[in-house]
Amino acid sequence: MRVPDGLRVPAGAGTWTLSTTVVGQTYRTTVPAGPHTAAECYDPRWDVSASAETVNADGVLQVRTTVTNDTDEPMQVGMAAAGAAADAVRLGAGETTTLAATTGDRRIDAGEAELKMTRWVADADGDLPPNNGVTPATPRRVSYTGAVLDPTAGGTAVLGDACTFDAATQTSSRTVSVPVDNTASTLAVRFAVQSGGATATAQVDGGTTGALEVAVPWGTTSLAVTADGRAAGTVEVPSFGSCATVSWPAENVAVDVATQCVDDRAQVVVTAHNRGGAAWSADLVHDGADAAELAAGGSVELRRNLGGLTAPEGSATLQLARTVEGERHVVEQTFSHDAVSCVVVAPRASLELGEIRVDEDWWRATSTRSVTVVLDNGGSNVPVDFRVVGPGGVDRQATVDGRSSSRVEMPAVLGPEGGSYTVSAGDWSTTLQVEPFTGTSGWCAAPGQWGQEYAVGDVASHRGTNYQYVGWGERDDEARNEAHDDRAGSDQATRGRRGPWAEIGRCEYR
């Protein structure tokens, strides 16, 4: 029995139908005919063009196959080779694709890559192919060659050009030639070496050697070499001397110069401000002091004594030093400074007065006291010539050292007169005054006069004694009569409280 229902018949079961006609009536019945197998009638063309090669894929071996679909229907194509596989892709009619199976190995033998071709096509009435699709009866295979990856590097690099110094990075460097060996490989390898942020690369064919040229900074002792990103070995770098040069950092270091006075000595002060990123050691030439650290971003103040109280215009030399690549480099710059004077002249004077002395000449009292002029040169740092002119034509001169004082004894001064003393030193002068004084109870009032009227409370003097008029009382009648008889102003008329006068005390006439 022919079943015209498409390219394939799925497995199933058959049924017999039996019929008969009796008296014009048809009777039918069905009975099982048994199972039948599936039938696949789809037999497409599997014509492809293919080639295979072994390549270096980032340091491991890979089998690559190029496939072209030479049929007029699409297909799925995958590939398996050397224990690895490439996922299947859709390959349309007339299209070409490349399949890659990465082995992960660095050595493989020659072999064949098997193409995994399938089609998945439904027939006219919708029947699908088997679960794994339709495949060719005989797999298609493509030959590839064996390969080895075994790059190495070692030994000693060869120094090249003369040393160069990069002022921006403060680094000396030289170019070296790094030997690499790919003689044990059958495929090309890309070697690389890094140094100081730079990378040098070179592709070296299998079975050959090569070299990498790279600049290395001073102090480099070895270089690590890679081949396709994998470690290939270490190369020793011969040592070479530094070619560093250091100049005055004018763009990074600002310098201020000033003069000042400290402890009565002239000094020059040099202040350095470091705006750069490198630290320096700073020192003033011939100052005898230890060098100071001038940190990056910091400042330092250096001082040098100029000898004494004064100094003329001059200069100061600032040295900056720093160690670069194991060698100490010193640069210096000379800066001028102004003249400076630390002379201070600040004379002062004062009086020291002695105790008041009262001398009695019969009934007349005279007060005197000693006078000392203190010449104070403590505010000066140089000797000062003083002159003192006082009462009675006194004229004294004295030289007083700086930061010290001196005392000049003057003649005693009379109390009623006092005294004025002029002290001078150069353009400076001052007047010191001794006001009139007395060692008695006070100055004598005007002498009492007979016949003059006095009011209670009035004061008059008599022979160096002050009296106060207190008026007459009832008990003073007898004294009044006696006073009336004594018109010469006898002592009895003014004695104690017997009369109208009360004694105040001894006094001094001016």
PyMOL commands that set and color helices and strands:
alter all, ss='L'
color gray80, all
select helices_A, chain A and resi 391-393+474-485+491-494
alter helices_A, ss='H'
color red, helices_A
select strands_A, chain A and resi 8-9+12-22+25-36+39-40+48-57+60-69+75-81+84-91+96-102+107-108+111-118+140-144+147-148+152-153+158-159+164-166+171-181+189-195+198-204+209-217+222-227+230-236+253-262+265-274+280-284+292-294+299-305+310-311+314-324+327-337+340-341+348-353+357-361+364-376+384-390+394-400+405-414+419-425+428-434+459-461+465-469+501-506
alter strands_A, ss='S'
color yellow, strands_A
deselect
rebuild
show_as cartoon
